[in-house]
Structures are given as C-alpha cells and as structure tokens.
Amino acid sequence: MAEILPLRAWRYAEKFSSKLEELTAPLFDVVSEKQREQLYQNPLNSIHLSVPKGPEPIERVKNTVLEWKKEGIISQDMLPGIYVYYQYFRLPREHDERCRKGFIAQIKAYNWDEKQILRHENTIVSAVNDRVDLLKASKIQASPTHGLYEDEEFQLEKYMDAAIESPLYELEDYQGVREVLAVIHDAEVIQKFLNLIQKKQIILADGHHRLEGAISYRNSMNGEFQDKKWKAHDYHLMYLTNALANDLKILPTHRLFYDMEIEQSTLMN
C-alpha cells in the first residue's frame, strides 16, 4: 500500500560529530520561546533550516542551504540507505530505560483521499503554505514527520538492532533522551523494509502541516521531470515506528484555562 524508498541523506560533516548536541533542534512547537532564541544563537544549528528567522526567512533558508553545501558544513551520503533511529528514555518515576525503535525513509506524499496515510488533525492554511515555500526554496527536508505502522511479527526489528550496534551518532538531548542513529546500506535488507511497508497503511502520528506541505508541493510539481523513474518531489521524509511496540508511549497533554466560569457538570458533558 504505502511506497517507501531509501535516501541519500544530507548530514553534518564528520568534523561536527562531537558537537551534534549543539547543532540539533527539537520540533519548533515543543520548545519555549527562550529555548528557541538560544538555538538561533548558533549559526550552524539545524533550526535555521527548519524554522528560518528574519525579515525574509524563505530567501534566508535558500541561501543557508547553498552556503552550507558549498562550505562543506553538510554533505550527502554516497549510498542510499534506511536510517535507523533509536531513542532511549525513562518516563517520570520509572527506573527501567525504554527504547523507541524506528527508521527514517522517504515515503510517497500521498493525497489524503488515497487513504495510504491516515490523518487525525486539521491544518491551518497559512502554516501549510509556509512549509510549501520552505520546500521550494531549500529543496531539503530538515524535519521528518512521524508515522506508525503495525507489524505483529516485528520483522524489521532484528535488522534495526543489528544496525544500531554500529552507530553513526550517539548523543543525549536537552531532556536527557539518548538518541542513536545508524544506517543500513545492504540492498537485500532494505528491500525487506520496502516490502513490509508496501503492505501497510500508515497512521500519521505527528507532522500534519509538514506532510500537507509536501503533498501540496508534489501536486504543484505535477508534470515535471516525467523522464525520471523516481522524482524527489513525490516523496516526503518520515520516521516510521511499529505501533505495537511496548515502548511507544503517548503522554497526556494538560491545558489550563483561566478566567472561565463553568460548572463541573457542564465541563464533563
């Protein structure tokens, strides 16, 4: 059902491997304004690609990508691969460490009505347009969305576990989460990932505006590069995890409302 492909990722040059904690940024909507401003202070932080700042942010991100490529700040891997990404963490008051396992690949930016990727949120037009403008200018996807698939037999985990034994990066983020990234280049193993996901329907867990932006961008490029078997604008960067894993946890979000006079019985109804 859902088509995925390996990718040749753009990554920070090897000389930056020891300081990746300073160069990576959380999703822009989960950090405070103060944290965000601190991230902007580093001219090489990835936030300059995902959420460019300034009076002309779209032109700025275009120039930033070109400069980083020219200066060798980022470079593209020679071989296409499936990128394995594990997060080791503990929930509050827990002693045992959990591990969320998944992998990053390109997935076709299906229109919602094709029912290959299922949504659960509405989007804001202006925010989607921002993502489209960003894609057109940068030609790079700096922030993958998060998709869920179901595999009761856990067929891919053994390949991911083997890959994670030889990580490209290992770091700890600002929340104390240990993050490990590895890559699979073996064509036979990669095909197993493609074959399994091809039988699955994907539930979009996070990133509705980014994915809808990718869909809009794909549709706007309809008719371009018809001589190519695979067209880059047809695909979107996604982190995929098995929804049946024990360590996939969604914590509740609590919101406070002030200056409201409402009876408990009314609220609960």
DRENRO-78810 format. One record per residue (C-alpha): residue in three letters; x, y, z. Coordinates in Angstrom, 1 decimal, m for minus. Layout:
N
@resn: ALA; c1: X; c2: Y; c3: Z
...
//
This chain:
269
@resn: MET; c1: 0.0; c2: 0.0; c3: 0.0
@resn: ALA; c1: 2.5; c2: 2.7; c3: 1.1
@resn: GLU; c1: 5.6; c2: 3.1; c3: m1.0
@resn: ILE; c1: 8.9; c2: 4.0; c3: 0.7
@resn: LEU; c1: 12.4; c2: 4.4; c3: m0.7
@resn: PRO; c1: 15.9; c2: 4.6; c3: 0.9
@resn: LEU; c1: 17.6; c2: 8.0; c3: 0.6
@resn: ARG; c1: 21.0; c2: 9.6; c3: 0.4
@resn: ALA; c1: 20.8; c2: 11.8; c3: 3.4
@resn: TRP; c1: 22.4; c2: 15.2; c3: 3.8
@resn: ARG; c1: 24.3; c2: 15.1; c3: 7.1
@resn: TYR; c1: 26.6; c2: 17.4; c3: 9.1
@resn: ALA; c1: 30.3; c2: 16.8; c3: 8.1
@resn: GLU; c1: 32.3; c2: 14.4; c3: 10.1
@resn: LYS; c1: 34.2; c2: 17.2; c3: 11.9
@resn: PHE; c1: 31.0; c2: 18.2; c3: 13.7
@resn: SER; c1: 30.2; c2: 14.7; c3: 15.1
@resn: SER; c1: 31.5; c2: 15.5; c3: 18.5
@resn: LYS; c1: 29.2; c2: 18.6; c3: 18.9
@resn: LEU; c1: 25.9; c2: 17.4; c3: 17.4
@resn: GLU; c1: 24.1; c2: 18.3; c3: 20.7
@resn: GLU; c1: 24.8; c2: 21.9; c3: 19.8
@resn: LEU; c1: 23.6; c2: 21.6; c3: 16.2
@resn: THR; c1: 20.3; c2: 19.7; c3: 16.5
@resn: ALA; c1: 17.0; c2: 21.2; c3: 17.4
@resn: PRO; c1: 13.7; c2: 19.8; c3: 18.7
@resn: LEU; c1: 10.5; c2: 20.4; c3: 16.8
@resn: PHE; c1: 9.8; c2: 24.1; c3: 16.9
@resn: ASP; c1: 6.4; c2: 23.7; c3: 18.6
@resn: VAL; c1: 7.8; c2: 21.8; c3: 21.7
@resn: VAL; c1: 10.4; c2: 24.3; c3: 22.8
@resn: SER; c1: 9.8; c2: 27.5; c3: 24.6
@resn: GLU; c1: 10.5; c2: 30.9; c3: 23.1
@resn: LYS; c1: 13.6; c2: 31.2; c3: 25.3
@resn: GLN; c1: 14.9; c2: 27.9; c3: 24.2
@resn: ARG; c1: 14.3; c2: 28.8; c3: 20.6
@resn: GLU; c1: 16.2; c2: 32.0; c3: 20.9
@resn: GLN; c1: 19.2; c2: 30.1; c3: 22.3
@resn: LEU; c1: 19.1; c2: 27.7; c3: 19.4
@resn: TYR; c1: 19.2; c2: 30.6; c3: 16.9
@resn: GLN; c1: 22.4; c2: 31.9; c3: 18.5
@resn: ASN; c1: 24.3; c2: 29.1; c3: 16.9
@resn: PRO; c1: 24.7; c2: 29.9; c3: 13.2
@resn: LEU; c1: 25.0; c2: 26.2; c3: 12.3
@resn: ASN; c1: 22.0; c2: 24.9; c3: 14.3
@resn: SER; c1: 19.5; c2: 23.0; c3: 12.2
@resn: ILE; c1: 16.7; c2: 25.3; c3: 13.3
@resn: HIS; c1: 17.9; c2: 27.7; c3: 10.6
@resn: LEU; c1: 16.7; c2: 25.1; c3: 8.1
@resn: SER; c1: 13.5; c2: 24.0; c3: 9.8
@resn: VAL; c1: 12.3; c2: 27.4; c3: 11.1
@resn: PRO; c1: 14.4; c2: 30.2; c3: 9.5
@resn: LYS; c1: 14.2; c2: 33.5; c3: 11.2
@resn: GLY; c1: 14.4; c2: 37.1; c3: 9.9
@resn: PRO; c1: 12.5; c2: 39.6; c3: 7.6
@resn: GLU; c1: 12.9; c2: 37.3; c3: 4.6
@resn: PRO; c1: 13.0; c2: 33.8; c3: 6.0
@resn: ILE; c1: 12.4; c2: 31.9; c3: 2.8
@resn: GLU; c1: 15.3; c2: 33.6; c3: 0.9
@resn: ARG; c1: 17.4; c2: 33.2; c3: 4.0
@resn: VAL; c1: 16.9; c2: 29.4; c3: 4.2
@resn: LYS; c1: 17.7; c2: 29.1; c3: 0.4
@resn: ASN; c1: 21.0; c2: 30.9; c3: 0.9
@resn: THR; c1: 21.8; c2: 29.0; c3: 4.1
@resn: VAL; c1: 21.4; c2: 25.6; c3: 2.4
@resn: LEU; c1: 23.6; c2: 26.7; c3: m0.6
@resn: GLU; c1: 26.2; c2: 28.1; c3: 1.8
@resn: TRP; c1: 26.3; c2: 25.0; c3: 4.0
@resn: LYS; c1: 26.8; c2: 22.8; c3: 0.9
@resn: LYS; c1: 29.5; c2: 25.0; c3: m0.6
@resn: GLU; c1: 31.4; c2: 25.2; c3: 2.7
@resn: GLY; c1: 31.1; c2: 21.5; c3: 3.4
@resn: ILE; c1: 29.1; c2: 22.0; c3: 6.6
@resn: ILE; c1: 26.7; c2: 19.4; c3: 5.3
@resn: SER; c1: 27.4; c2: 16.6; c3: 2.8
@resn: GLN; c1: 25.4; c2: 14.0; c3: 1.1
@resn: ASP; c1: 25.9; c2: 10.3; c3: 1.7
@resn: MET; c1: 27.2; c2: 8.4; c3: m1.4
@resn: LEU; c1: 24.9; c2: 5.4; c3: m1.0
@resn: PRO; c1: 21.1; c2: 5.4; c3: m0.4
@resn: GLY; c1: 20.1; c2: 3.8; c3: 2.9
@resn: ILE; c1: 17.5; c2: 3.3; c3: 5.5
@resn: TYR; c1: 18.4; c2: 5.3; c3: 8.6
@resn: VAL; c1: 17.7; c2: 3.6; c3: 11.9
@resn: TYR; c1: 16.9; c2: 5.9; c3: 14.8
@resn: TYR; c1: 16.5; c2: 4.8; c3: 18.5
@resn: GLN; c1: 15.5; c2: 6.9; c3: 21.5
@resn: TYR; c1: 16.4; c2: 5.6; c3: 24.9
@resn: PHE; c1: 14.4; c2: 7.3; c3: 27.7
@resn: ARG; c1: 12.7; c2: 7.0; c3: 31.1
@resn: LEU; c1: 9.3; c2: 8.2; c3: 32.0
@resn: PRO; c1: 8.8; c2: 10.1; c3: 35.3
@resn: ARG; c1: 9.2; c2: 7.8; c3: 38.3
@resn: GLU; c1: 10.4; c2: 4.9; c3: 36.2
@resn: HIS; c1: 13.7; c2: 3.1; c3: 36.8
@resn: ASP; c1: 13.9; c2: 0.9; c3: 33.7
@resn: GLU; c1: 15.0; c2: 2.5; c3: 30.4
@resn: ARG; c1: 12.7; c2: 2.3; c3: 27.5
@resn: CYS; c1: 13.7; c2: 2.4; c3: 23.8
@resn: ARG; c1: 11.6; c2: 3.7; c3: 20.9
@resn: LYS; c1: 12.8; c2: 2.0; c3: 17.8
@resn: GLY; c1: 12.2; c2: 3.2; c3: 14.2
@resn: PHE; c1: 13.7; c2: 4.1; c3: 10.9
@resn: ILE; c1: 13.8; c2: 7.1; c3: 8.6
@resn: ALA; c1: 12.9; c2: 6.7; c3: 4.9
@resn: GLN; c1: 11.3; c2: 8.5; c3: 2.0
@resn: ILE; c1: 7.5; c2: 7.9; c3: 1.7
@resn: LYS; c1: 5.4; c2: 8.9; c3: m1.2
@resn: ALA; c1: 3.4; c2: 12.1; c3: m0.4
@resn: TYR; c1: 0.0; c2: 10.6; c3: m1.0
@resn: ASN; c1: m3.1; c2: 12.8; c3: m1.2
@resn: TRP; c1: m5.2; c2: 12.3; c3: 1.9
@resn: ASP; c1: m8.1; c2: 10.8; c3: m0.1
@resn: GLU; c1: m5.8; c2: 7.9; c3: m1.3
@resn: LYS; c1: m6.0; c2: 6.6; c3: 2.3
@resn: GLN; c1: m2.4; c2: 5.3; c3: 2.3
@resn: ILE; c1: m1.5; c2: 7.7; c3: 5.1
@resn: LEU; c1: m4.3; c2: 8.5; c3: 7.6
@resn: ARG; c1: m4.6; c2: 11.8; c3: 9.4
@resn: HIS; c1: m6.2; c2: 12.8; c3: 12.7
@resn: GLU; c1: m5.7; c2: 16.6; c3: 12.7
@resn: ASN; c1: m6.9; c2: 19.6; c3: 10.7
@resn: THR; c1: m4.3; c2: 22.0; c3: 9.5
@resn: ILE; c1: m4.0; c2: 25.8; c3: 9.2
@resn: VAL; c1: m3.7; c2: 27.0; c3: 5.6
@resn: SER; c1: m1.0; c2: 29.7; c3: 6.4
@resn: ALA; c1: 1.2; c2: 27.2; c3: 8.2
@resn: VAL; c1: 0.9; c2: 24.7; c3: 5.3
@resn: ASN; c1: 1.8; c2: 27.5; c3: 2.8
@resn: ASP; c1: 4.9; c2: 28.3; c3: 4.9
@resn: ARG; c1: 6.0; c2: 24.6; c3: 4.6
@resn: VAL; c1: 5.5; c2: 24.7; c3: 0.9
@resn: ASP; c1: 7.5; c2: 27.9; c3: 0.5
@resn: LEU; c1: 10.3; c2: 26.4; c3: 2.6
@resn: LEU; c1: 10.4; c2: 23.2; c3: 0.5
@resn: LYS; c1: 10.5; c2: 25.2; c3: m2.8
@resn: ALA; c1: 13.4; c2: 27.4; c3: m1.5
@resn: SER; c1: 15.5; c2: 24.9; c3: 0.4
@resn: LYS; c1: 14.9; c2: 21.6; c3: m1.6
@resn: ILE; c1: 15.7; c2: 19.9; c3: 1.7
@resn: GLN; c1: 13.6; c2: 18.3; c3: 4.4
@resn: ALA; c1: 15.1; c2: 19.1; c3: 7.7
@resn: SER; c1: 12.4; c2: 17.7; c3: 10.0
@resn: PRO; c1: 10.8; c2: 14.2; c3: 9.3
@resn: THR; c1: 7.2; c2: 13.6; c3: 10.3
@resn: HIS; c1: 6.3; c2: 10.5; c3: 12.4
@resn: GLY; c1: 4.3; c2: 7.7; c3: 11.0
@resn: LEU; c1: 3.0; c2: 4.4; c3: 12.6
@resn: TYR; c1: 2.6; c2: 1.0; c3: 11.1
@resn: GLU; c1: 1.5; c2: m2.3; c3: 12.6
@resn: ASP; c1: 3.7; c2: m5.4; c3: 12.5
@resn: GLU; c1: 2.7; c2: m8.1; c3: 15.0
@resn: GLU; c1: 5.7; c2: m10.3; c3: 14.0
@resn: PHE; c1: 8.3; c2: m7.4; c3: 14.5
@resn: GLN; c1: 10.0; c2: m8.5; c3: 11.3
@resn: LEU; c1: 12.2; c2: m5.4; c3: 10.9
@resn: GLU; c1: 13.5; c2: m5.0; c3: 14.5
@resn: LYS; c1: 16.3; c2: m7.6; c3: 14.1
@resn: TYR; c1: 17.8; c2: m5.7; c3: 11.2
@resn: MET; c1: 17.5; c2: m2.4; c3: 13.1
@resn: ASP; c1: 19.0; c2: m3.9; c3: 16.2
@resn: ALA; c1: 22.0; c2: m5.1; c3: 14.2
@resn: ALA; c1: 22.5; c2: m1.8; c3: 12.5
@resn: ILE; c1: 22.3; c2: 0.2; c3: 15.8
@resn: GLU; c1: 25.3; c2: m1.7; c3: 17.1
@resn: SER; c1: 27.4; c2: 0.4; c3: 14.7
@resn: PRO; c1: 26.0; c2: 3.9; c3: 15.2
@resn: LEU; c1: 26.8; c2: 7.0; c3: 13.1
@resn: TYR; c1: 25.9; c2: 9.2; c3: 16.1
@resn: GLU; c1: 25.1; c2: 8.9; c3: 19.7
@resn: LEU; c1: 24.1; c2: 11.8; c3: 21.8
@resn: GLU; c1: 21.9; c2: 13.0; c3: 24.7
@resn: ASP; c1: 19.4; c2: 15.8; c3: 24.2
@resn: TYR; c1: 18.3; c2: 18.5; c3: 26.5
@resn: GLN; c1: 15.6; c2: 16.3; c3: 28.0
@resn: GLY; c1: 18.0; c2: 13.5; c3: 28.9
@resn: VAL; c1: 16.9; c2: 11.3; c3: 26.0
@resn: ARG; c1: 19.7; c2: 9.3; c3: 24.5
@resn: GLU; c1: 19.5; c2: 9.3; c3: 20.7
@resn: VAL; c1: 21.3; c2: 6.9; c3: 18.4
@resn: LEU; c1: 21.4; c2: 6.9; c3: 14.6
@resn: ALA; c1: 22.7; c2: 4.2; c3: 12.3
@resn: VAL; c1: 22.3; c2: 3.4; c3: 8.6
@resn: ILE; c1: 21.5; c2: 0.2; c3: 6.6
@resn: HIS; c1: 23.1; c2: 0.1; c3: 3.1
@resn: ASP; c1: 22.5; c2: m3.6; c3: 2.4
@resn: ALA; c1: 20.2; c2: m3.7; c3: m0.6
@resn: GLU; c1: 18.6; c2: m7.0; c3: 0.3
@resn: VAL; c1: 17.8; c2: m5.8; c3: 3.8
@resn: ILE; c1: 16.5; c2: m2.5; c3: 2.5
@resn: GLN; c1: 14.1; c2: m4.4; c3: 0.2
@resn: LYS; c1: 12.7; c2: m6.2; c3: 3.3
@resn: PHE; c1: 11.7; c2: m2.7; c3: 4.7
@resn: LEU; c1: 10.2; c2: m1.7; c3: 1.4
@resn: ASN; c1: 8.2; c2: m4.9; c3: 1.0
@resn: LEU; c1: 6.8; c2: m4.8; c3: 4.5
@resn: ILE; c1: 5.7; c2: m1.2; c3: 4.4
@resn: GLN; c1: 4.2; c2: m1.8; c3: 1.0
@resn: LYS; c1: 1.6; c2: m4.0; c3: 2.7
@resn: LYS; c1: 0.8; c2: m1.4; c3: 5.4
@resn: GLN; c1: m1.4; c2: 1.6; c3: 5.9
@resn: ILE; c1: 0.4; c2: 4.4; c3: 7.8
@resn: ILE; c1: m1.1; c2: 6.5; c3: 10.6
@resn: LEU; c1: 0.4; c2: 9.9; c3: 10.8
@resn: ALA; c1: 1.3; c2: 10.5; c3: 14.5
@resn: ASP; c1: 2.9; c2: 13.9; c3: 14.1
@resn: GLY; c1: 3.6; c2: 16.4; c3: 11.4
@resn: HIS; c1: 0.4; c2: 17.2; c3: 9.7
@resn: HIS; c1: 1.4; c2: 20.6; c3: 8.4
@resn: ARG; c1: 4.8; c2: 19.3; c3: 7.1
@resn: LEU; c1: 3.2; c2: 16.4; c3: 5.3
@resn: GLU; c1: 0.4; c2: 18.5; c3: 3.8
@resn: GLY; c1: 3.0; c2: 21.0; c3: 2.7
@resn: ALA; c1: 4.8; c2: 18.1; c3: 1.0
@resn: ILE; c1: 1.6; c2: 17.0; c3: m0.7
@resn: SER; c1: 0.9; c2: 20.5; c3: m1.9
@resn: TYR; c1: 4.5; c2: 20.8; c3: m3.2
@resn: ARG; c1: 4.2; c2: 17.4; c3: m5.0
@resn: ASN; c1: 0.9; c2: 18.5; c3: m6.7
@resn: SER; c1: 2.4; c2: 21.8; c3: m7.8
@resn: MET; c1: 5.2; c2: 19.9; c3: m9.5
@resn: ASN; c1: 2.9; c2: 17.6; c3: m11.4
@resn: GLY; c1: 4.2; c2: 17.1; c3: m14.9
@resn: GLU; c1: 7.8; c2: 17.9; c3: m14.1
@resn: PHE; c1: 10.7; c2: 15.5; c3: m14.7
@resn: GLN; c1: 8.5; c2: 13.0; c3: m16.5
@resn: ASP; c1: 11.6; c2: 11.2; c3: m17.8
@resn: LYS; c1: 12.6; c2: 10.2; c3: m14.3
@resn: LYS; c1: 11.6; c2: 6.9; c3: m12.7
@resn: TRP; c1: 11.6; c2: 8.5; c3: m9.2
@resn: LYS; c1: 11.0; c2: 12.1; c3: m8.7
@resn: ALA; c1: 12.3; c2: 13.7; c3: m5.4
@resn: HIS; c1: 9.3; c2: 16.0; c3: m5.1
@resn: ASP; c1: 7.0; c2: 12.9; c3: m4.9
@resn: TYR; c1: 8.4; c2: 11.8; c3: m1.6
@resn: HIS; c1: 8.5; c2: 13.0; c3: 2.0
@resn: LEU; c1: 10.9; c2: 12.3; c3: 4.9
@resn: MET; c1: 9.2; c2: 10.2; c3: 7.6
@resn: TYR; c1: 10.3; c2: 8.4; c3: 10.8
@resn: LEU; c1: 8.4; c2: 5.1; c3: 11.0
@resn: THR; c1: 7.8; c2: 3.1; c3: 14.2
@resn: ASN; c1: 5.9; c2: m0.1; c3: 14.9
@resn: ALA; c1: 2.7; c2: 0.9; c3: 16.7
@resn: LEU; c1: 2.6; c2: m2.5; c3: 18.5
@resn: ALA; c1: 5.9; c2: m1.9; c3: 20.3
@resn: ASN; c1: 5.7; c2: m1.7; c3: 24.1
@resn: ASP; c1: 7.9; c2: 1.4; c3: 24.3
@resn: LEU; c1: 5.8; c2: 3.6; c3: 22.0
@resn: LYS; c1: 4.2; c2: 5.9; c3: 24.6
@resn: ILE; c1: 1.9; c2: 8.9; c3: 24.1
@resn: LEU; c1: 1.7; c2: 11.1; c3: 27.2
@resn: PRO; c1: m1.3; c2: 13.2; c3: 28.0
@resn: THR; c1: m1.2; c2: 16.9; c3: 27.3
@resn: HIS; c1: m2.8; c2: 19.0; c3: 30.0
@resn: ARG; c1: m4.1; c2: 22.5; c3: 29.3
@resn: LEU; c1: m5.1; c2: 25.2; c3: 31.7
@resn: PHE; c1: m7.9; c2: 27.7; c3: 31.0
@resn: TYR; c1: m8.1; c2: 30.8; c3: 33.0
@resn: ASP; c1: m10.9; c2: 33.3; c3: 33.7
@resn: MET; c1: m13.7; c2: 30.9; c3: 32.8
@resn: GLU; c1: m16.8; c2: 30.4; c3: 35.0
@resn: ILE; c1: m18.1; c2: 26.9; c3: 34.2
@resn: GLU; c1: m19.8; c2: 24.2; c3: 36.3
@resn: GLN; c1: m18.1; c2: 20.9; c3: 36.6
@resn: SER; c1: m21.2; c2: 19.1; c3: 35.3
@resn: THR; c1: m21.2; c2: 21.2; c3: 32.2
@resn: LEU; c1: m17.4; c2: 20.7; c3: 31.6
@resn: MET; c1: m17.7; c2: 16.9; c3: 31.9
@resn: ASN; c1: m20.5; c2: 16.8; c3: 29.4
//
